[in-house]
């Protein structure tokens, strides 16, 4: 078996399982080795039921003797298998659903370990659906780290574990491509060892060592790719000539509000770049609601005024369509007679053909779209400026293809991710950086509150009052619909429940990722027009949607979201002049969850939230709350692992000083690995 061997070379993997693995992006032995666990279960020490004095949020392992025969009860819906364990005063009821065969498994007089979450119901300890182990088997597992993987239909965690154990029994499948001196200098373990320990760690120390090595690799390959491109690319000559008069300043003067100093500074920097001898490569970074979109519009209008095309690519059709409507209105308000062209994947073939023709017909058009802008059939006439919005949603290759559509157009990348400037300088390589670090003057700070589920009736009353005043409401749920073992509110059932709780004249809409693009757009348009007063949605509204009339954001199961994601969601309100509110419903009893949400409660500053979240998580939280909007590394986190990022940068710098184009024979394996990595990483 080799690294590039098909997954079917692993014993027990047939055609059906191969297809299921393919849905996870696993085609080869190497692919499954790089499918890292999303978390681990550390089995607790066995407890006698008489020693159980307090409950934790973690699972318990109760060792007990079966002293009576289990009872099987058949209800209209399912069969229940019930067993009481323990003695008087320390009893626990065990409940299994649809597992009547356990009656013969649980031998009278024998000791077993029952593993699961313990709750108290009717003043009695209860464990539902516990896993049963023989005592000897559990003792062998005790204190081990058992990996838990992200799965798809047809693939169980047990199958993943067995497959990986089979693959890892082969020695040295992976070549360690890092030069020995870099490993030694940064105290990094060998690559095969790291892969084995990340899947099946012997201890916390070996897990830390393995993760440290693999995090270093992710940063190293990414930074190497960025810097290699920088070294290999000569600065492109700027072939565009923009009119140097007061056009942009005149538009700014016509705005019904004043731009912030940070917006004006960013506009000046972008204009200077686009007028320089070389093509612009600039990152425009600004917190949610800081006003990046108007900066993008003004720069695109300047392109049209100078006779060139410009294009902005948004990550979702909802956002792209919203940009389109916004640009049409702004052009009308400013009296600008420039063509505005929209292109998305959900358009009909006829609509697309019409858009393609207009791209050729109007060399000064403003173009707005989704990934459809980088399809082969799309040809631009005079593309001078390319803007990608919320850049972390696009792959490096996608951005390169987009930029390649014109004759070396200027590149502007917009991001709302609160990355500290020092890290941004490293991550974005040779890009210049503009930061919008001020909020528009008229916007009032959002008022936040963290509440428990008992607050819902008051929240609904408050929403009704806001709607009576002409405003609108977002409600965010973590799930689309109810599924087996799902924990948390779901959009479909919540909307039904809400319609029973609120006045019948209030219109409620639903929005989630499983809906067809046309239906999503229809719902969002209805919400924008205030035909829908409450939008019950998943996090699809997280990126950039702009409804200034919305003043309330209520997040159900807020404890299940990352802080940066909650901050992005909160940014959907507070976009108009009215006071806005964010209600976060905490359904967890965990002290950590409470502390995390309290950070959001106290601050609306994305940079502060990111740094405080980092302090709370600490280096031991390997697979905790991922920052929504971060560069999507598999393991690495730019906040938590900032020190490793710095070390990787130094190593890359030293290596490229020695061999700028990685032409040395000993660097060929590294070069190939870097190229493969840069094709897959998502920014």
Secondary structure, 3 states (H helix, E strand, C coil): CCCCCEHHHCCCCCHHHHHHHHHCCCCEHHHHHCCCCCEEEECCCEEEHHHCCCCCCCCEEEEEECCCCCEEEECCCCEEEEEEEEECCEEEEEEEECCCCHHHHCCCCCEEEEEECEEEECCEEEEECCEEEEHHHHHHHCCCEEEECCCCCCCCHHHHHHHHHHHHCCCCCCCCCCCHHHHHHCCCCCHHHHHHHHHCCCCHHHHHHHHHHHHHHHHHHHHHHHHHHHHHCCCCECCCCCCCCCHHHHHHHHCCCCCCHHHHHHHHHHHHHHCCCECCEEEEEECCCCCHHHHHHHHHHHHHHCCCEEEEECCCHHHHHHHHHHHHHHHHHHCCCCCEEEECCCCCHHHHHHHHHHHHHCCCCEEEECHHHHCCCCCCCCEEEEEEECHHHCEHHHHHHHHCCCCCCEEEEEECCCCCHHHHHHHCCCCEEEEECCCCCCCCCCEEEEECHHHHHHHHHHHHHHHHCCCEEEEECCECCCCCCCCCCEHHHHHHHHHHHCCCCCCEEEECCCCCHHHHHHHHHHHHCCCCCEEEECHHHCCCCCCCCEEEEEECCHHHCCHHHHHHHHCCCCCCCCCCEEEEECCCCCHHHHHHHHHHHHCCCHHHHHHHHHHHHCCCCCCCCCCCCCCCCCCCCCCCCHHHHHHHHHHHHHHHHHCCCCCCHHHHHHHHHHHHHHHHCEC
